[in-house]
């Protein structure tokens, strides 16, 4: 997949927010089901949650975005700023795309857009 402009990445994130919210909720359900003794159910419900999580995570990756973390959820959109490869960076809890970092620096190099 190619690079995202900031506008394209923000549009894609807007479309993905319901998916990302569902991933966060399902992740918590799966953790509770895996621990056992949950009112949510047992092994069949755990397997169903895992299958749905896999499906949702794959749908995020098909957009060209990169999943960099699962807990917390971290999604990067490959881009470029002033000719430098960067990743437009969304972290669980954010409601918009407001950060980036150079591709060679990683999360520690995050800066506001």
C-alpha beads as a LAMMPS data file, in Angstrom:
LAMMPS data file: protein, C-alpha beads

113 atoms
112 bonds

1 atom types
1 bond types

-500.0 500.0 xlo xhi
-500.0 500.0 ylo yhi
-500.0 500.0 zlo zhi

Masses

1 110.0

Atoms # bond

1 1 1 0.000 0.000 0.000
2 1 1 1.063 3.580 -0.545
3 1 1 1.467 6.547 1.708
4 1 1 -1.405 8.425 3.299
5 1 1 -1.794 12.176 3.136
6 1 1 -2.836 13.671 6.467
7 1 1 -6.340 14.230 5.090
8 1 1 -6.599 10.630 3.840
9 1 1 -5.344 9.243 7.159
10 1 1 -7.819 11.345 9.121
11 1 1 -10.678 10.188 6.867
12 1 1 -9.609 6.551 7.217
13 1 1 -9.338 6.902 10.990
14 1 1 -12.839 8.405 11.150
15 1 1 -14.128 5.360 9.281
16 1 1 -12.125 3.000 11.516
17 1 1 -13.072 4.472 14.919
18 1 1 -16.143 2.198 15.373
19 1 1 -13.968 -0.808 14.452
20 1 1 -11.232 0.283 16.879
21 1 1 -13.818 0.827 19.630
22 1 1 -15.154 -2.693 19.040
23 1 1 -11.612 -4.114 19.204
24 1 1 -11.050 -2.448 22.595
25 1 1 -14.351 -3.804 23.970
26 1 1 -13.772 -7.304 22.592
27 1 1 -10.209 -7.344 23.919
28 1 1 -11.569 -6.801 27.427
29 1 1 -14.257 -9.465 26.956
30 1 1 -11.697 -11.968 25.640
31 1 1 -9.389 -11.312 28.594
32 1 1 -12.254 -11.888 31.035
33 1 1 -13.379 -15.038 29.229
34 1 1 -9.802 -16.361 29.147
35 1 1 -9.530 -15.914 32.915
36 1 1 -12.600 -18.125 33.406
37 1 1 -15.541 -17.822 35.746
38 1 1 -17.044 -15.042 33.639
39 1 1 -20.721 -14.207 33.368
40 1 1 -19.944 -13.607 29.662
41 1 1 -19.684 -17.349 29.061
42 1 1 -16.968 -19.937 28.559
43 1 1 -14.764 -21.435 25.879
44 1 1 -17.248 -21.081 22.965
45 1 1 -17.718 -17.374 23.706
46 1 1 -13.943 -16.925 24.070
47 1 1 -13.338 -18.564 20.684
48 1 1 -16.043 -16.391 19.102
49 1 1 -14.485 -13.240 20.591
50 1 1 -11.039 -14.270 19.323
51 1 1 -12.398 -14.956 15.824
52 1 1 -14.146 -11.576 15.715
53 1 1 -10.989 -9.835 16.977
54 1 1 -8.939 -11.469 14.216
55 1 1 -11.504 -10.334 11.641
56 1 1 -11.493 -6.738 12.931
57 1 1 -7.701 -6.537 13.145
58 1 1 -7.414 -7.833 9.581
59 1 1 -9.905 -5.210 8.382
60 1 1 -7.696 -2.472 9.887
61 1 1 -4.586 -3.847 8.182
62 1 1 -6.349 -4.055 4.803
63 1 1 -6.622 -0.244 4.805
64 1 1 -2.819 0.083 4.651
65 1 1 -2.610 1.221 8.266
66 1 1 -0.136 -0.611 10.497
67 1 1 -1.167 -2.154 13.813
68 1 1 1.732 -1.523 16.173
69 1 1 0.146 -2.374 19.507
70 1 1 -2.767 -4.347 20.886
71 1 1 -2.916 -3.250 24.534
72 1 1 -2.998 -0.315 24.252
73 1 1 -4.159 -0.290 20.657
74 1 1 -1.743 1.650 18.437
75 1 1 -2.272 2.309 14.724
76 1 1 0.194 4.047 12.401
77 1 1 -0.514 5.471 8.948
78 1 1 2.604 5.607 6.736
79 1 1 3.123 9.133 5.411
80 1 1 5.722 11.761 4.632
81 1 1 6.480 15.213 6.047
82 1 1 8.892 17.491 4.211
83 1 1 10.279 14.502 2.314
84 1 1 10.929 12.495 5.502
85 1 1 9.166 9.131 6.059
86 1 1 6.860 9.455 9.068
87 1 1 4.036 7.530 10.697
88 1 1 0.850 9.371 11.569
89 1 1 0.166 7.882 14.956
90 1 1 -3.149 7.053 16.659
91 1 1 -3.180 5.710 20.226
92 1 1 -6.151 4.104 21.988
93 1 1 -8.163 6.830 23.675
94 1 1 -7.461 9.437 20.973
95 1 1 -10.537 10.544 19.046
96 1 1 -8.555 12.160 16.239
97 1 1 -5.215 11.872 14.479
98 1 1 -3.004 14.497 16.114
99 1 1 0.477 12.920 16.411
100 1 1 3.285 11.676 14.200
101 1 1 6.799 10.357 14.523
102 1 1 9.658 9.759 12.147
103 1 1 9.601 6.198 10.853
104 1 1 13.119 5.609 12.202
105 1 1 12.382 6.902 15.710
106 1 1 9.256 5.024 16.721
107 1 1 6.749 5.948 19.396
108 1 1 9.346 7.651 21.623
109 1 1 9.736 10.312 18.924
110 1 1 6.036 11.287 18.849
111 1 1 5.293 14.933 18.158
112 1 1 2.011 16.823 17.762
113 1 1 0.941 17.515 14.164

Bonds

1 1 1 2
2 1 2 3
3 1 3 4
4 1 4 5
5 1 5 6
6 1 6 7
7 1 7 8
8 1 8 9
9 1 9 10
10 1 10 11
11 1 11 12
12 1 12 13
13 1 13 14
14 1 14 15
15 1 15 16
16 1 16 17
17 1 17 18
18 1 18 19
19 1 19 20
20 1 20 21
21 1 21 22
22 1 22 23
23 1 23 24
24 1 24 25
25 1 25 26
26 1 26 27
27 1 27 28
28 1 28 29
29 1 29 30
30 1 30 31
31 1 31 32
32 1 32 33
33 1 33 34
34 1 34 35
35 1 35 36
36 1 36 37
37 1 37 38
38 1 38 39
39 1 39 40
40 1 40 41
41 1 41 42
42 1 42 43
43 1 43 44
44 1 44 45
45 1 45 46
46 1 46 47
47 1 47 48
48 1 48 49
49 1 49 50
50 1 50 51
51 1 51 52
52 1 52 53
53 1 53 54
54 1 54 55
55 1 55 56
56 1 56 57
57 1 57 58
58 1 58 59
59 1 59 60
60 1 60 61
61 1 61 62
62 1 62 63
63 1 63 64
64 1 64 65
65 1 65 66
66 1 66 67
67 1 67 68
68 1 68 69
69 1 69 70
70 1 70 71
71 1 71 72
72 1 72 73
73 1 73 74
74 1 74 75
75 1 75 76
76 1 76 77
77 1 77 78
78 1 78 79
79 1 79 80
80 1 80 81
81 1 81 82
82 1 82 83
83 1 83 84
84 1 84 85
85 1 85 86
86 1 86 87
87 1 87 88
88 1 88 89
89 1 89 90
90 1 90 91
91 1 91 92
92 1 92 93
93 1 93 94
94 1 94 95
95 1 95 96
96 1 96 97
97 1 97 98
98 1 98 99
99 1 99 100
100 1 100 101
101 1 101 102
102 1 102 103
103 1 103 104
104 1 104 105
105 1 105 106
106 1 106 107
107 1 107 108
108 1 108 109
109 1 109 110
110 1 110 111
111 1 111 112
112 1 112 113
